[in-house]
Amino acid sequence: MRPGRGKFITLEGIEGVGKSTQLEHVADLIRAAGNSVICTREPGGTPLAEDIRDLLLTPSDEQVPPSGELLLMFAARAVHLENLIRPALERGDWVVCDRFTDATYAYQGFGRGMARAEIGMLERLVQGELRPDLTILLDTPVEVGLARARKRGEPDRFESEKAQFFERVRCGYLEIAAAEPDRVRVVDAAGPIAEVNLVVASLLEKILK
C-alpha cells in the first residue's frame, strides 16, 4: 500500500452481533491514534446507494430473485466505492464499513445458493484490486443474534428469514475466515460488550502500528 493512502476496515457478521456498536468503537480508536475516519455501511453509504438499500431491505409482495438481489448489492457497492470509499482512501482517510463483499458471499452465496464464481466475477468488475486491509468478523450463535435483532423492532426483509438461512450465512462467514486468516479475524461476540471491545482493540492495535 503506498504511503498516504488510508486503510479500509470492515465489520461482518449475522444480525444481532453488535456491528454498529463495534463500528463506533473502532472509529474512536482510529481517531484517538490521530487518523481521520469515515464510517459507512453496506448496502448504502451514499444517497443513491441508500435508495438501493431500501429496495433490498423493505419487505414487498413482489419476490426478489437471488440474481436480482445479487445485482442490486453490487450496483449499490459500485456507487458506494466510486462516490465515497475510494475518494476517502485516496485522501488518506481511514474507512470503517458495516459489511462489504464478504457479506455478499455469505448471504447471497451461502445463504441464497448463488455461485461463488459469479459473485467473484462481479467483485472483480466493481472493485478491481481493492480489498479490506482488515475484516473483523463478529461471530455469535444464530439463536443469540436473532434474539438480539428481534428487540430492535419490525424486521426487514433479511431479518425475516428463517434460522436455517442464518446458519448457512454464519457457516459461510466462518469458511471465509478460515480461508483468509490474515485478513479476517474472528471475534466471539456472544459475551459482554466490554470483553468484545478489548478483543477488537487488540486487533486494531496491530494495524494502527
N, C-alpha and C positions, 0 to 999 in steps of 0.2 A: 504494500500500500504506500503510495507516495506521500511525502510529508505535506501536512496542511489539510489533508482530507479527513473529514470526521469519520467516526466509527458508527456502525449500524448494528443495533442490538434489538432482537425480537424476543417477545414472550409468547409462549404457546401453551396449550392445554385445553381440555374439555371445559364445558360450562361449570362454573362454580369453584374453580381452582384458585381464584384470587388474583387474576391477571391485572385488573385495574388497580388494585392496592399495590402490587409489586411494581407496576409501571411507575407510579408516583415515587415509590421508594428508590428505584433505580435512577430516576431523573434527579432526585435530591442528592444522591451520592455523586452523580456526574457533575452537577453544579458545584457541590462542595469541593470538588477537585479542580475547579476553575474552568470548566468547559461549558460552552453554550449547548443547550439541548432542546430538541423538538420532540414533543410527544404526539403520537398519532395512532391510528388504528386501521385495521382491515376487516372486511371491506369498508372503505370510506377514506377519510383523511383530507379530502378537498370537497368543495360544494358539489361538483359533478359526481365524484365517486360516492359521496353520501347519498345522492339520489339513487344510484345503482344499489347501494346498501339497502335502501328502503324497499326496492323491488325484490331483493333477495330474502329479506327478513320478515316482511309483512305477510301474515297468513292470507291466503287467497283461495277462492273456489276453483281457480284455474291451476292445474298442475304444472309445475316447472320440471321439465325432464332433466335428468342428470347432466346431459350435454349442454343444455341451456344454462343451467346453474354454473357449470364449469366456465363457460364462455363469459358469463356476466362477472364472475370472480376475476377473471383475467382482464376484462375490459376496465373494471374499477381499478385494478392494480396498475394497468398501463397509465391511466390518468394520474394516479397517486404518485407513481415513480417519476414521471416527467414533470409534474407540476409542483411536487413538494419534496420527495425524498432525495432525488439526485441533486437538485439545486442546493438543498441544505447541506448535504455531504460535501459538495464542491466548495461551499463557503467555509467549511471547517467545523460546522455544527455536528454534534452527535445526534443521531435519530434513534428514538426508542419507540418500537411499534408493537401494539397489541395485535398479535398474529401477522403472519405473512405466508409465503408459499408452502411452508411445512403444513399449514392448516389445510391447504388445498389438497395436498397428498393424503392427509389424514381423513378429511371429511368427504371430499369428492372421490378420492381414490379408494381408501379402505372402507369408508362409510357407505358410499354410493356404488362402489364397484367399477368406477371408471378406470381405464387402463393407465397405468403409471407412465407408459411410454408416450401417451397422448398428452398427459399433463406436462411431461418433460419437454415436449415439443413447444408447447405454449410458454413454458418457463423460459426457454432459450429465446424465443421470439420477443417476449415482452421485457425480459431482464438482461439479456446478453450475459455478461460475466458477473453481474452484481449478485452477491450473496451476503447474508448477515455475517458480521465478524464474530458474534456470539449469540446463541439462542438458548434461552432459559426455558426449559420445559417443566412447567409446574404440574406435578402428577398427583392424582388422588383417586381412590376407588370411585367408580361411576356413581354408586348409590350416595356417597358423600357429596360429590359435586352437584348432582341433580337436586339433592335436598337443599343445598345452599341456594342453587339457582331458583328454585321454586319460591323462595322467600322474597325475590325481587319483584314479584308481580306477574302480570299477564305474560305467558311465554311467547316468544317469537316463533317463526316457522321452524327453525332448527331446534330450539328448546322443546318443541312439541314432539320431537322424535322419541321413539321407544328406547328403553335402556340398552337393548341389543345393538342398536345403531351406535351408541356412545361407547359400548365395549369394543366394537370394531375400530372406532376412531382412536380410542386410547391405545389399543394394540398397535395401530399404525404409527402413532407418535413414538411409542417405545421402540418400534422397529427402526424408525428413522434415527432415533438417538443411538441405538446400538451400531448402526452403520456409519455414523459420523460423530464419534465420541469427542473429538477435539473441538467441534463447533457446538454441538448440542449437549447441554449439561442438564441432567435430570435432578429436580429438587422435589423432595417429599412435601407436598402442600397440604397434607391432611392435619398437621399439627397446629399449634398456636401461631398466630401471625408473627409474634416476636422471634420465634425459632426460625421461621421461614425467612424473615428479614436478615438474620445473621448468616444463614447459608447463602442467600443471594448476594449479600455484601461481600462475602469471601470470594465468590466467583467474579464479581465485578472488580474487586481489588486487583486481580491479575491483569485484566485488560486496561485498567486505568494506569497501571505502571508501564 
